[in-house]
Amino acid sequence: MNRRLFKRSASLIFYLSAGLSSGAEPPLAIHISWDAVTRVSKTTPSLQVVVNPPLRRGSKIHDRVFQALHDLQPDYARFVPWLPYPRLAVAELEPPQAGTTSWDFSVIDPLTVDFLEATKGHPIVLNFSTTPQWMWVTAKPVTYPSDPDEPVWDYTQGNQLRDPTGKELAAYYARLVSWYTRGGLTDEIGKRHESGHHYKVDWWEVLNEPDLEHRMTPKQYTGIYDAIVAGIREVAPETKFVGISVASPSTLPGMFEYFLDPRNHKAGIPLDAISYHFYASPASDEGPEAQQFTFWDQANGFLNTVRYVEAIRQRLSPKTATMIDEVGAISADDREQRRPGHITKPIPNSYWNLCGAMYAYLVGELANMGIETVNASQLVGYPTQFPSVSLVDWDTGQPNARSWVLKLLRDEFGPGVKLVRTSQPDATVYAQAFLSADNKRRLLLVNKRNRDTEIAVAQAKGGTVQYVDQTTGFRQPASARLAADTVKLGGYSVAIVDLSGNR
């Protein structure tokens, strides 16, 4: 090396060393091409509401939780009376016998009506996912608790319907829908039962996670879907339908290939939408600091699955919509909740921010793929029933950081916004610029790490930022005016920057 080059290299090393030792790292930079609209989003951030005892009237959090649901004003909220509580989910627990039937909505109605009233004026998705167990072939009758609030995890047994045509199951769902849409139902022996309900059911999702519940083959599920859809259309002809709803889409390409092929359905059966689910799931030995890496790795793996499924959908049934209607995280501790004597571990507040940040990232990426809904799971989780997926504090009903992120996205990043080309600062921060419905310039930022960071944004000075981070906690999003062309993000922060006044 010659002397002059050596001096230059030494000077450069000294300069870099001085910069590093000063601790003043330059802010991450992004570039936004405001004139390059890549897609008009059709993605709705929403949530699912799973039925459980804390949602029942008289619970200490009932009023506050349903008020929060009403205040959110969600479109396409998914309502799921589900298997751990058969009396809260199944309207005919025993088969007709001796000239009588067991139709009973006395504990189901209050939950369902409260949901329908809280979401009135908005499209909804109903999924009474748990089928009457007596309709399945089992070695012996399946029992269930007399207490509606007592969870039981083995209610969904059997793989074959006792009526292989599916007509018996379809008639059950047609009567259930009639109860809520046509003022009542006529049971199997011809007796009329009045409800007085005349709600509109915009969407009906056919069963839940059939890959786990009854473990159906693609052909078996498709036949059941066709039968149920045909039955419901007789009483609610305007209802649209969601199919598949699997828990593990990455392992079930055959389900999508079979179900989305119109040749495998009866004539006239619509394929309005498909759905499937994603939960980040850290290992039991991962502490909070490790989870920030696991969540993003698993989220990116899921996005690859979505791309694969979308390729199948586009090839076989391009007019079918896609709803990712369960999105969240399930802690390793939750997976042990059914073990006798298990004690749920405390959940750190930072966890809710991490989950909220992951959800915001997925909403942004799925909007870029044209997905129709992204439903955060779930309104209330609590010890014995997946506490780590809750959107509220199960003791007080107060919305947590996940819920406030959902509201921020619901208010600012809904269908109709124009996504524009945006460079990514680095692997630790996600950015997506967009034009609001009235063409105001906005920027979604997500900090993937549990540390503060700073982003350089051209013409940010004088703009405003709304954000959810660990300083806002269980409170609504905070806002601030920007004093410079930089945006500071706290650990796991989700922020929306308004640049509309700085053009």
VOVO-132273 format. One record per residue (C-alpha): chain; x negated, y negated, z. Coordinates in steps of 0.02 Angstrom, whole numbers. Layout:
VOVO-132273
  kette    east   north      up
      A       X       Y       Z
...
end
This chain:
VOVO-132273
  kette    east   north      up
      A       0       0       0
      A     -72    -171     -45
      A     -94    -305      89
      A      46    -420      22
      A     175    -279      15
      A     122    -222     189
      A     154    -397     259
      A     325    -406     176
      A     372    -233     244
      A     312    -280     419
      A     412    -441     414
      A     569    -347     360
      A     547    -218     498
      A     524    -357     625
      A     681    -446     563
      A     788    -289     572
      A     719    -245     742
      A     756    -418     808
      A     934    -407     741
      A     961    -239     823
      A     884    -289     987
      A     994    -444     996
      A    1149    -333    1000
      A    1238    -449     877
      A    1300    -330     742
      A    1378    -418     593
      A    1566    -392     574
      A    1627    -258     455
      A    1683    -331     289
      A    1828    -285     177
      A    1875    -341       4
      A    2057    -366     -46
      A    2115    -379    -227
      A    2280    -468    -201
      A    2323    -463    -386
      A    2299    -274    -398
      A    2461    -196    -338
      A    2435      -8    -328
      A    2611      44    -274
      A    2774     -23    -207
      A    2797      73     -46
      A    2953     178     -20
      A    2895     243     148
      A    3001     221     304
      A    2916     235     474
      A    3043     319     589
      A    3057     447     729
      A    3137     608     782
      A    3249     631     932
      A    3241     805    1007
      A    3382     849    1127
      A    3331     881    1306
      A    3397     849    1483
      A    3321     674    1507
      A    3430     614    1364
      A    3591     671    1448
      A    3709     543    1522
      A    3674     516    1705
      A    3486     542    1691
      A    3380     403    1764
      A    3310     354    1593
      A    3463     382    1482
      A    3520     202    1466
      A    3348     128    1438
      A    3297     259    1310
      A    3453     241    1204
      A    3438      52    1215
      A    3259      67    1150
      A    3322     177    1008
      A    3456      50     965
      A    3331     -94     972
      A    3214      -5     853
      A    3352       0     720
      A    3274     151     634
      A    3320     216     463
      A    3317     405     437
      A    3299     447     621
      A    3301     637     639
      A    3412     712     773
      A    3371     891     825
      A    3468     993     953
      A    3336    1127     977
      A    3309    1302    1046
      A    3245    1280    1227
      A    3420    1225    1281
      A    3549    1336    1195
      A    3697    1253    1282
      A    3639    1083    1218
      A    3613    1146    1041
      A    3733    1287     996
      A    3919    1251     985
      A    3977    1433     976
      A    3872    1536    1095
      A    3978    1694    1086
      A    4059    1782     937
      A    4248    1776     911
      A    4333    1917    1005
      A    4505    1967    1066
      A    4587    1825     971
      A    4480    1688    1051
      A    4326    1588    1004
      A    4192    1504    1109
      A    4180    1335    1020
      A    4124    1208    1150
      A    4054    1033    1121
      A    4074     972    1299
      A    3887     953    1334
      A    3834     932    1152
      A    3950     787    1109
      A    3884     656    1232
      A    3707     676    1167
      A    3757     675     985
      A    3879     531    1000
      A    3752     426    1095
      A    3628     454     954
      A    3756     416     818
      A    3810     256     905
      A    3632     198     937
      A    3588     220     753
      A    3754     161     680
      A    3734      67     517
      A    3574     160     472
      A    3551     321     373
      A    3517     471     485
      A    3458     652     469
      A    3548     782     575
      A    3473     954     606
      A    3566    1068     725
      A    3422    1186     702
      A    3464    1325     825
      A    3585    1454     757
      A    3703    1561     862
      A    3596    1707     916
      A    3738    1832     897
      A    3731    1807     709
      A    3560    1894     704
      A    3520    2080     714
      A    3428    2114     878
      A    3393    2267     982
      A    3505    2201    1120
      A    3609    2044    1150
      A    3506    1888    1184
      A    3549    1804    1348
      A    3536    1619    1391
      A    3543    1519    1553
      A    3707    1459    1624
      A    3622    1295    1670
      A    3615    1181    1516
      A    3456    1100    1581
      A    3357    1261    1607
      A    3234    1291    1463
      A    3220    1462    1382
      A    3093    1499    1245
      A    3150    1667    1176
      A    3324    1625    1113
      A    3282    1635     928
      A    3258    1822     904
      A    3284    1933     754
      A    3237    1915     571
      A    3394    1976     482
      A    3568    1900     486
      A    3707    2021     529
      A    3795    1949     376
      A    3656    1957     245
      A    3755    1846     125
      A    3735    1700     245
      A    3919    1656     231
      A    3952    1679     417
      A    3810    1560     461
      A    3865    1438     326
      A    4042    1437     396
      A    3972    1395     569
      A    3881    1242     501
      A    4029    1188     395
      A    4139    1188     551
      A    4005    1095     651
      A    3992     959     518
      A    4181     951     506
      A    4188     918     694
      A    4085     760     672
      A    4148     700     503
      A    4330     755     485
      A    4403     736     658
      A    4387     917     711
      A    4374    1096     651
      A    4480    1249     618
      A    4402    1402     699
      A    4388    1581     637
      A    4561    1629     701
      A    4645    1477     623
      A    4658    1369     779
      A    4630    1182     759
      A    4511    1092     879
      A    4519     903     876
      A    4366     792     902
      A    4422     622     841
      A    4251     596     762
      A    4235     522     588
      A    4049     489     572
      A    3952     489     411
      A    3814     619     399
      A    3694     548     270
      A    3570     691     272
      A    3576     867     341
      A    3415     964     366
      A    3433    1152     352
      A    3352    1238     501
      A    3186    1194     584
      A    3017    1276     562
      A    3082    1438     486
      A    2902    1499     478
      A    2908    1508     669
      A    3093    1524     711
      A    3152    1692     644
      A    2995    1697     534
      A    3084    1692     367
      A    3010    1733     198
      A    3025    1601      60
      A    3160    1704     -26
      A    3256    1732     135
      A    3252    1549     185
      A    3302    1491      11
      A    3454    1605      12
      A    3507    1541     184
      A    3479    1360     127
      A    3591    1387     -24
      A    3729    1464      81
      A    3726    1326     213
      A    3721    1186      85
      A    3868    1260     -10
      A    3967    1274     151
      A    3932    1097     213
      A    3969    1019      43
      A    4148    1082      55
      A    4180     969     205
      A    4051     831     173
      A    4025     817     -15
      A    3922     656      -2
      A    3793     727     117
      A    3616     753      52
      A    3504     894     108
      A    3327     923     169
      A    3244    1092     153
      A    3089    1191     205
      A    3044    1098     368
      A    2895    1211     403
      A    2772    1191     546
      A    2616    1248     452
      A    2622    1182     273
      A    2438    1218     239
      A    2464    1405     261
      A    2626    1419     163
      A    2601    1370     -19
      A    2717    1511     -67
      A    2862    1427      24
      A    2843    1270     -79
      A    2816    1363    -242
      A    2972    1469    -216
      A    3090    1341    -140
      A    3050    1199    -261
      A    3080    1308    -413
      A    3262    1273    -464
      A    3272    1447    -541
      A    3270    1522    -366
      A    3428    1429    -313
      A    3610    1456    -353
      A    3685    1343    -485
      A    3732    1171    -420
      A    3630    1178    -259
      A    3537    1012    -241
      A    3353     993    -196
      A    3368     819    -124
      A    3216     823      -9
      A    3088     935      74
      A    3006     912     243
      A    2860     977     343
      A    2763     935     500
      A    2594     884     569
      A    2525     881     746
      A    2346     847     792
      A    2297     979     917
      A    2134     960    1014
      A    2051    1108    1099
      A    2068    1134    1286
      A    1887    1087    1320
      A    1896     920    1228
      A    1897     765    1336
      A    1966     596    1281
      A    1802     543    1199
      A    1797     698    1089
      A    1978     686    1038
      A    1950     526     938
      A    1848     629     815
      A    1962     782     814
      A    2119     681     778
      A    2048     599     623
      A    1971     759     555
      A    2137     849     573
      A    2235     701     502
      A    2123     698     349
      A    2146     885     329
      A    2334     859     334
      A    2323     724     201
      A    2237     851      88
      A    2382     969     120
      A    2505     832      72
      A    2412     804     -92
      A    2422     990    -129
      A    2607    1002     -88
      A    2643     845    -189
      A    2561     925    -340
      A    2679    1073    -323
      A    2830     960    -300
      A    2786     851    -449
      A    2767    1005    -558
      A    2925    1096    -507
      A    3050     967    -442
      A    2988     788    -464
      A    3152     707    -412
      A    3146     790    -241
      A    3096     671    -100
      A    2970     713      37
      A    2999     681     222
      A    2858     711     344
      A    2980     715     488
      A    2874     770     635
      A    2709     679     662
      A    2616     674     826
      A    2491     764     937
      A    2510     912    1054
      A    2384     927    1194
      A    2307    1092    1242
      A    2390    1069    1411
      A    2562    1065    1328
      A    2529    1233    1246
      A    2513    1309    1419
      A    2675    1233    1484
      A    2775    1394    1476
      A    2653    1485    1591
      A    2730    1510    1766
      A    2656    1393    1894
      A    2573    1282    1765
      A    2544    1104    1824
      A    2541     970    1689
      A    2383     866    1693
      A    2394     676    1695
      A    2385     595    1523
      A    2268     444    1512
      A    2347     286    1443
      A    2215     278    1305
      A    2290     439    1234
      A    2450     348    1184
      A    2347     217    1092
      A    2246     352    1003
      A    2407     437     947
      A    2479     270     891
      A    2323     230     791
      A    2328     400     705
      A    2512     376     663
      A    2479     204     587
      A    2337     275     483
      A    2448     416     418
      A    2590     296     378
      A    2470     190     275
      A    2397     338     181
      A    2565     424     154
      A    2637     261      88
      A    2499     265     -42
      A    2559     439     -92
      A    2743     390    -108
      A    2809     491      40
      A    2985     438      90
      A    2984     450     280
      A    2855     475     418
      A    2944     518     580
      A    2849     500     743
      A    2884     644     860
      A    2975     627     979
      A    3082     504    1076
      A    3069     594    1244
      A    2947     730    1292
      A    2925     776    1474
      A    2841     909    1582
      A    2897    1083    1523
      A    2948    1009    1354
      A    2793     937    1269
      A    2754     781    1372
      A    2608     734    1258
      A    2724     699    1111
      A    2835     574    1203
      A    2865     398    1138
      A    2921     339    1311
      A    2874     361    1493
      A    2983     508    1545
      A    3002     439    1722
      A    3052     260    1678
      A    3103     264    1495
      A    2980     124    1456
      A    2915     136    1276
      A    2731     180    1270
      A    2599     120    1146
      A    2654     249    1016
      A    2829     176    1019
      A    2767      -3    1001
      A    2657      45     854
      A    2810     123     772
      A    2910     -35     800
      A    2770    -143     730
      A    2764     -37     573
      A    2953     -27     562
      A    2964    -217     565
      A    2817    -259     452
      A    2767    -110     344
      A    2929     -36     279
      A    2993       8     106
      A    2973    -126     -26
      A    2804    -194      27
      A    2676    -200    -114
      A    2515    -108     -75
      A    2362    -192    -149
      A    2187    -127    -180
      A    2087    -136     -18
      A    1910     -82      17
      A    1877      17     176
      A    1758     -65     302
      A    1684     103     355
      A    1740     271     424
      A    1788     197     593
      A    1916      68     534
      A    2062      87     414
      A    2125     -60     312
      A    2274     -81     195
      A    2325    -251     128
      A    2502    -278      67
      A    2624    -408       7
      A    2784    -420     107
      A    2955    -421      25
      A    2941    -611       6
      A    2761    -596     -59
      A    2674    -649     102
      A    2498    -583     123
      A    2476    -457     263
      A    2341    -335     317
      A    2360    -175     418
      A    2205    -131     522
      A    2177      25     627
      A    2028      50     742
      A    1991     237     745
      A    1868     224     889
      A    1883     185    1073
      A    1772      33    1064
      A    1790    -148    1012
      A    1747    -195     834
      A    1756    -349     725
      A    1817    -365     545
      A    1774    -506     426
      A    1929    -556     327
      A    1921    -696     200
      A    2038    -842     238
      A    2093    -766     404
      A    2061    -926     500
      A    2226   -1007     548
      A    2322    -845     521
      A    2405    -740     654
      A    2383    -562     713
      A    2505    -445     800
      A    2425    -297     887
      A    2449    -148    1001
      A    2296     -93    1099
      A    2247     -38    1274
      A    2273    -213    1343
      A    2455    -213    1288
      A    2483     -35    1352
      A    2668      -3    1380
      A    2715    -181    1333
      A    2773    -246    1166
      A    2644    -301    1035
      A    2544    -457    1076
      A    2504    -595     952
      A    2367    -725     931
      A    2311    -859     810
      A    2144    -828     725
      A    2011    -960     754
      A    1889    -889     625
      A    1881    -778     472
      A    1863    -626     584
      A    1983    -509     673
      A    1930    -427     836
      A    2004    -254     867
      A    2007    -169    1036
      A    1985      19    1052
      A    2121     114     955
      A    2201     -52     907
      A    2336     -61     774
      A    2352    -237     704
      A    2446    -327     567
      A    2366    -490     510
      A    2474    -624     429
      A    2370    -718     300
      A    2518    -796     211
      A    2478    -976     262
      A    2297    -970     204
      A    2308    -951      16
end
